[in-house]
Amino acid sequence: MHRIDAHQHFWDPARYTYPWMAGAAMDPVRRAFGPDDLRPALHAAGIDATVLVQTLSSLAETREFLAVAAATDTVRGVVGWVDLTSPAVGDDLDELLDGPAGRWLVGVRHQVHDEPDPDWLRRDDVRRGLAAVQSRGLAYDLLVRARELPAAIEVVRRLPGLPFVLDHTAKPRIAGGRDEPWSRAMPELAAQPNVSVKLSGMITEADWAGWTPDDLRPFVERVVDWFTPRRLLFGSDWPVCLLAGSYKDVLDGLTAALPALSPAEFDQLFGGNAARVYGLDVLL
């Protein structure tokens, strides 16, 4: 069984402007990160492959990430970006898929939680864009918080044939110890069989300087209960995670926070589910 990190990033602030990277708190990660920076951490953790995820609303970045995947032995899939609201969304997807590295495109994502409208996912043009994603055999990553979960639930129901992957467990307020809107909405999303969830991005929702696995555990245990091990994916969210801990800290923290899993369930979480959901089997 391959060990797969289903969520990591690369970026270069000297080449692109990242709106989410504003403020002094982001100084520790405001530098270029590429495959050579990640490789030692993957080797130490026993991770064989990764899914590289978009950081910008940019077709140019997606093209570059596909080229990185084609040239990098560890990157086995790319979750890129297209403008779902564009009438040309199908053409954009076809251009990416038909390109020299198009085989590495496994999904699409948009930073929905940064949209002013909490109902952005309910828009007719967005739904048409998601239908174009589905028709091309790709997955869609949901980047939402509790505010956007009602819209996410509706669109997931309307597109039962599209595999959705919820990033970062919808970013609950782990630092506060509870998130009631998140707790109320998540079971309804988990009840939709076409949704999987990444156990990722949690330490940066906790107290960066003082988190422990005990802070993660109440949230992790509920997500495992709601989604079941068959729909859980491990993601490091590297290098964003470096704001609160190392790659090893992410892996050790999650492992300590998990409820008891069988060896087969553990294998699914750390590889098998990502390969199935993103169709990575032919790319490994």
N, C-alpha and C positions, 0 to 999 in steps of 0.2 A: 504494500500500500504506500503510495506516495504521500508525503507530508506536505500539505499545501497551506500557504498563507494567502487567504482569499482577499486581502485588502492591504495594499501598500502603495506608496506614492514616490515619484521623483519630481524635482523642480529645480529651477535656476532663477533666482531673483535678479540676476544680471541681465537676463534675456526677457523675462516677462514680469508684469506687475500682478501680484496676487492680492486682491482686495481683502481677503480674509486674514492676511498676514500683517495687518496694521497694528501698531501699538508696541510698546517696549516689551510687553510680556512675550512677544513672539521672537525676540532677539536670538534666543538659543537655536532657532531653526531657520533663521534668515540667512541662509547660504545655500549653495548648490548641493544637492544630494542625487547621486546616480548609482548605477549597479555596483560599482566597485566599493561604494560606501556600505552597501547593504550585505554584500556577499559574506564577509566574515561573521556577521550575526546569524545569517541563515545557516552557515556551516556549523557554528557552535550549537545552534538550537536543533539541528537535525532536520531542517526544512528543505525540501527538494525543489519546490516550485512556488511561484507567486502569481497573483493576479494584480496587474498594475492598473490603478484607478485614476481617472481624470482629476485635475485640480482646478481647471479653468473652463469657462464656457468658450471653447476654442476648437475649431476643426483642425487648426494647425497643430495644436498640442496633441490631438488624437492621432494625427498622421505620424508625428514624431514618436509617440509611444508605440505605435505599431511597428515602426522601424526598430525601436529599441528591443521589442519582443523578438523580432526576427533575428537580432544580433546577439541576444543575451540568453544563455542556457537556462537561467533560473526563471525568467518571465515567460509564462506559458499562456497568458491570456491578458487582454486589455479591455477594461470597461471605459469606453470613451464618451464623447459628448457630440450630440447633434442638436440643432434647434428644433425641438419637437413641435413648435408652433408654426414653423415655416411650411408653406405649400410645397417646398422642394425637399422636405425631409426624406422622402423615399429616394430621391436622386442622390442626396448626400450620403445616405447609408450605402447605396449601391456603389458609389464612387469609392468609399472606404473599403467595402468588401471586395471590390474588383481590383483594388490596388495590389502592388507586389507583396505587401505584408497583410493583406486583408483577412487571411485565415486566422489571425490572432485576435480579431475583434470578437468578443464573446458577450458584450453587454453595453448598455448605455446608461448614463447617469446625468442628472441635473441637480444643482444645489437648490432644491425646492424650499428648504427652510430659510433661505435668504430672500425669497420672493415676498414682496409686501402683502400679497393676497394669500391668505391661508387656504383659499379654495382654488389655487392655481391648478391643481391636478384635476379639478372638475371641468375645466374649460374644454369646449368641444374641439378646439384645434390641438390641444395637448392630447386628448384621447385619440384623435386621428393619428398623431405622431406615434403614440404608443402602439396603435394597431400596425403601423408600418414597422416598428421594432419587432413585434410579434411575428409578422408575416415573413421576416427574414431569419427567423429561428434564433433570435438573440434574447437575452434576459434584460430586465430593467432593475437597476439599483435605486431603491427609495432612500433619499437622504432627507429625512423629516424629523421634527420634534413632535411633542404631544399636540401642539397647536394644529399641525397639518394632518394628524392621524385620521380624523373623520373623513377628510377628502381622500386620503390614501385607501381607507377601507372601501369607499364607494367605487373608486376606479379599479381596485383589485377585483371586486365583485363583477364589474362590467366586462372585465377582460380575463375570464377564467383560464384561457389558453396561454396567457403570457406568464412566464416565470418571473416573479418579483423577488428581490433580495433586499431585506431591510438592513440598512447600514447602521452600525453602532447601537443596536437595540433601541433606535429612535432617541438616543441621547437623553436618558432620564437624569434627573438632578441628583446624582449620587452623592455629591458633596453635602447636600442638605439632608441626606438619609431617607428621603421619601419624595415621591412625585405623584400626587393623587390623580391629576389628569392623565398622566401616562399609564398609571395602574388601571384606570377605568377603561381606557381605549384599547390597550394592547391585547387583551383576550379576544376581542372581536376581530382584530386583524389576524391574530394567530389561528382563528377558526377557519380562515380561508386557506384551502389546501395548496394553492399556488404561491404561497409566500414562505420563504426561508428567511433566516435572520443571521446576521454576522455578530458573533460575540467579539466585538472590536470597539475601539475608541472609548473604552470605559474609564481608563485611568485618568484621562484628561477631562472627564466629567466629575471626577472625584477631587479631593484636595490634593493638588499637585505635589505639595511638599510633605504631606503626612498620611497619604492613603495606605491602607493595608488590604489584604484579601477579605478581611471581615467587612470592609465597607462595600466591596463588590458583591459579596455572597447573597444578600437578600434579593438583589436585582437579577443576578445570574440564575439563582434557583427558580425564580418565577418564570424567567424566559425559557429555561429548560422544560419546566412543567407545561407551559402554554404551547410551545412549538414542538416538543418531543425531540429526542436526539437526532431523528432522521432529517430534521430541517435546521440544524445548527451548523454554522461555518466558523472556523477560527480566522480572525484577521488581526494583524498587529497594529494597523494604522501607522506604521513607521513611515516617515520620521516625525509625524505629528506627536507620536507617543513620547518622543524624547523630551517634551516639555515636562513630563511627569515621571519618566522612568525609561530604562533601557529596554531593548528588545527582550532580553532575558527576564526583566521585571514583568513585562506584559505577559509572557508565557507562563512564568511561575505564578503570577498573581491569579491568572485565569484558572490554571490547574488546581490551585489551592481553593478557589472559590466554587468550583464545580461540585455538584452532588455526585454520589457514586455512579459511575458508568461502567458498563461491561466493556471488555476489550474491543468488541465489535462496534459499540457505540462511540468509543473513544476514537477509533479509526475513522468512523464516519465524520465526526466533528473536525478532525485534523487532516482531512483530505478527501475522503470518499464523497461527501456531500458536495463539496466545491467542484469536484470533477464531474459529478452528475448534473448539477444545476447549470453550470456554465459550459457543459459539453467539452470538458478538457481532455477526455479520454484519448482522443485522436491527436492531441497536441503534446502529450507527456512523453 
